């Protein structure tokens, strides 16, 4: 039986370039390189104009850092070192007098959306000292601006930033924002940096005017961390985890070691399910591809308003940790502090 589901209605809610790339398009104007630094995975994606039309992302460089934990000092330090090293590849400054404008996008009153302003508030500001002629030469000239969101100000964020750029005439804009992902595994555990700028709200279906070099005529570097996923992602990932758990249990049911384990992490090994097993476990849904499954869930949840954007229960703690990591990294790179 052939299943025909209209995939064009399914809008993938992601801001991450790596989630738009599949094996069959890697040679179509898109170059991908990967490396490991201990347990940190780094992916660099170069998107040409041709590749841009295929994946719907602007041409340029996207660097993605994936990690497991930053809640202890040792892991935070490791991730920050990688973050600084990779961010340095995107930032080009001629002198300490070059003016960097750091912009924290998002709503500070909404925890998952507060990463931008929380990060920028911890960046060392020096422009006022430069204006007075009292800036230590080891510090970069830096200003910050938190434009909030259109729902609070009634003004397009990009327009506010445009006026700020006219006023300050910076050499570089550094934008920090919360992102959306199509993978539960990447929420809070991924940093994306790009020289293409950003479309605020694009990942949650609330597109605003872009913030980019094309618009402002100066380099715009965007830094983001996925803080939310939609309900479609959660349900489809749960179905995938269910199949992995099923195969793991089937392989280990007679294993004495398995019977003694109280907390089984079946994701640590490959537990791919066969087509026959999937159909037996899930029935008709088991005959669908991953894309068709997501499309079906989208069709079920969207008409009734249940395709919610969701974050984790510890988001308050995590957003504070992430904003400190990013601000420390930015301060280290700009001010050697």
ZAMARGU-4260 file (C-alpha; in steps of 0.2 Angstrom, whole numbers, plus 5000, padded with zeros to 4 digits):
<rodrens>
0) 5000/5000/5000 | 5007/5017/4995 | 5004/5031/5007 | 5002/5048/5000 | 5004/5062/5012
5) 5006/5081/5008 | 5023/5085/5015 | 5022/5103/5009 | 5010/5107/5023 | 5023/5102/5036
10) 5034/5117/5041 | 5050/5111/5049 | 5053/5122/5064 | 5071/5124/5065 | 5085/5137/5065
15) 5099/5125/5064 | 5108/5123/5047 | 5113/5105/5052 | 5095/5100/5054 | 5091/5105/5036
20) 5105/5094/5028 | 5103/5076/5022 | 5115/5064/5014 | 5108/5067/4997 | 5111/5086/4996
25) 5128/5087/5004 | 5136/5088/4987 | 5124/5101/4980 | 5133/5117/4985 | 5135/5112/5003
30) 5151/5107/5011 | 5151/5099/5028 | 5166/5095/5039 | 5166/5087/5057 | 5178/5085/5071
35) 5178/5080/5089 | 5186/5089/5104 | 5185/5076/5118 | 5166/5073/5119 | 5162/5090/5110
40) 5156/5088/5092 | 5159/5102/5080 | 5151/5104/5063 | 5156/5117/5050 | 5144/5119/5036
45) 5148/5130/5021 | 5132/5135/5011 | 5134/5142/4993 | 5121/5151/4984 | 5116/5135/4975
50) 5115/5126/4992 | 5105/5140/4999 | 5090/5137/4988 | 5090/5119/4992 | 5090/5120/5012
55) 5082/5137/5014 | 5097/5145/5023 | 5107/5160/5018 | 5124/5157/5010 | 5138/5158/5022
60) 5147/5148/5036 | 5138/5139/5050 | 5147/5132/5065 | 5138/5121/5077 | 5145/5115/5093
65) 5136/5100/5101 | 5139/5095/5119 | 5131/5085/5133 | 5133/5096/5149 | 5138/5113/5155
70) 5131/5112/5173 | 5148/5109/5181 | 5164/5119/5180 | 5175/5107/5171 | 5162/5104/5157
75) 5158/5123/5156 | 5176/5127/5154 | 5179/5114/5140 | 5164/5120/5130 | 5168/5139/5132
80) 5186/5136/5126 | 5179/5127/5110 | 5166/5141/5108 | 5179/5155/5109 | 5190/5146/5097
85) 5176/5143/5084 | 5169/5161/5086 | 5186/5168/5083 | 5185/5161/5065 | 5170/5172/5061
90) 5175/5188/5069 | 5187/5200/5060 | 5192/5215/5069 | 5207/5227/5064 | 5210/5235/5080
95) 5203/5237/5098 | 5195/5253/5092 | 5184/5244/5081 | 5166/5246/5088 | 5157/5230/5092
100) 5138/5231/5095 | 5132/5216/5105 | 5113/5214/5103 | 5102/5202/5114 | 5087/5197/5105
105) 5072/5190/5114 | 5059/5193/5128 | 5068/5194/5145 | 5051/5190/5154 | 5050/5174/5145
110) 5063/5162/5151 | 5066/5151/5135 | 5067/5167/5125 | 5078/5177/5138 | 5095/5170/5132
115) 5099/5185/5121 | 5097/5199/5134 | 5104/5189/5149 | 5120/5186/5139 | 5122/5204/5133
120) 5119/5210/5150 | 5135/5201/5156 | 5146/5207/5142 | 5158/5220/5147 | 5153/5237/5140
125) 5167/5250/5136 | 5160/5262/5123 | 5157/5276/5136 | 5175/5274/5142 | 5181/5276/5124
130) 5171/5292/5122 | 5180/5299/5137 | 5197/5294/5130 | 5199/5282/5146 | 5198/5265/5138
135) 5212/5253/5142 | 5220/5248/5126 | 5218/5229/5130 | 5199/5231/5130 | 5188/5231/5114
140) 5176/5245/5111 | 5159/5237/5115 | 5141/5243/5117 | 5126/5232/5120 | 5107/5234/5115
145) 5092/5224/5120 | 5078/5229/5108 | 5065/5217/5117 | 5052/5210/5105 | 5039/5217/5094
150) 5025/5211/5105 | 5031/5222/5119 | 5037/5237/5109 | 5026/5238/5094 | 5041/5241/5083
155) 5050/5229/5071 | 5066/5224/5080 | 5076/5225/5064 | 5071/5244/5062 | 5076/5247/5080
160) 5093/5239/5077 | 5095/5249/5060 | 5093/5266/5069 | 5105/5260/5083 | 5118/5256/5069
165) 5115/5273/5061 | 5118/5281/5078 | 5134/5271/5084 | 5141/5266/5067 | 5149/5250/5073
170) 5161/5239/5064 | 5153/5223/5068 | 5136/5217/5075 | 5135/5202/5087 | 5118/5195/5089
175) 5113/5182/5102 | 5096/5174/5102 | 5086/5158/5107 | 5083/5146/5093 | 5071/5131/5089
180) 5076/5114/5085 | 5069/5098/5077 | 5078/5087/5090 | 5075/5085/5108 | 5093/5080/5110
185) 5099/5097/5104 | 5089/5108/5116 | 5101/5117/5128 | 5115/5106/5121 | 5120/5115/5105
190) 5127/5132/5100 | 5126/5138/5082 | 5137/5153/5076 | 5135/5160/5058 | 5141/5175/5048
195) 5124/5175/5039 | 5114/5185/5052 | 5097/5179/5058 | 5079/5180/5055 | 5071/5182/5073
200) 5057/5170/5077 | 5059/5160/5061 | 5060/5144/5070 | 5044/5146/5079 | 5034/5151/5064
205) 5034/5170/5068 | 5046/5177/5055 | 5052/5195/5057 | 5063/5205/5046 | 5081/5199/5045
210) 5096/5206/5054 | 5111/5203/5042 | 5125/5211/5032 | 5114/5212/5017 | 5102/5224/5026
215) 5115/5234/5037 | 5131/5234/5026 | 5142/5228/5040 | 5146/5210/5046 | 5133/5202/5057
220) 5138/5187/5067 | 5123/5177/5075 | 5125/5166/5090 | 5111/5155/5096 | 5106/5140/5107
225) 5090/5130/5103 | 5079/5132/5119 | 5062/5125/5112 | 5055/5111/5101 | 5037/5109/5095
230) 5025/5096/5100 | 5027/5087/5083 | 5045/5085/5087 | 5042/5078/5104 | 5029/5065/5098
235) 5039/5059/5083 | 5055/5058/5093 | 5045/5048/5107 | 5040/5036/5093 | 5058/5034/5088
240) 5064/5031/5106 | 5050/5018/5108 | 5056/5008/5093 | 5074/5009/5100 | 5069/5004/5117
245) 5059/4989/5110 | 5074/4983/5100 | 5085/4985/5116 | 5074/4975/5127 | 5072/4961/5114
250) 5091/4959/5113 | 5094/4960/5132 | 5078/4952/5139 | 5088/4936/5144 | 5104/4945/5149
255) 5107/4944/5168 | 5116/4960/5168 | 5101/4969/5160 | 5090/4962/5174 | 5101/4970/5187
260) 5101/4987/5179 | 5089/5000/5187 | 5092/5014/5174 | 5094/5008/5156 | 5100/5020/5143
265) 5096/5012/5127 | 5102/5027/5117 | 5120/5023/5121 | 5120/5009/5107 | 5113/5006/5090
270) 5096/4998/5091 | 5089/5001/5074 | 5072/4992/5071 | 5068/4982/5056 | 5053/4986/5044
275) 5044/4971/5050 | 5047/4974/5069 | 5041/4992/5067 | 5025/4987/5058 | 5022/4974/5071
280) 5025/4986/5085 | 5016/5002/5078 | 5004/4995/5066 | 4999/5007/5051 | 5010/5021/5058
285) 5025/5009/5058 | 5023/5008/5039 | 5026/5027/5037 | 5043/5036/5034 | 5050/5048/5047
290) 5044/5063/5036 | 5027/5055/5034 | 5025/5052/5053 | 5029/5070/5056 | 5017/5076/5043
295) 5003/5065/5051 | 5007/5072/5068 | 5007/5090/5062 | 4990/5087/5053 | 4983/5080/5070
300) 4989/5093/5082 | 4989/5109/5071 | 4970/5111/5068 | 4966/5110/5087 | 4980/5122/5092
305) 4991/5109/5101 | 5007/5110/5091 | 5014/5119/5106 | 5032/5126/5108 | 5040/5117/5123
310) 5055/5118/5134 | 5062/5108/5148 | 5057/5110/5166 | 5075/5116/5172 | 5075/5130/5159
315) 5077/5143/5172 | 5094/5136/5178 | 5100/5131/5161 | 5097/5148/5153 | 5107/5156/5167
320) 5121/5144/5164 | 5121/5146/5145 | 5121/5165/5146 | 5136/5165/5158 | 5145/5153/5146
325) 5142/5164/5131 | 5145/5180/5139 | 5162/5174/5147 | 5167/5168/5130 | 5163/5184/5121
330) 5172/5194/5135 | 5187/5183/5133 | 5187/5185/5114 | 5184/5204/5114 | 5193/5209/5130
335) 5205/5195/5134 | 5196/5193/5150
</rodrens>
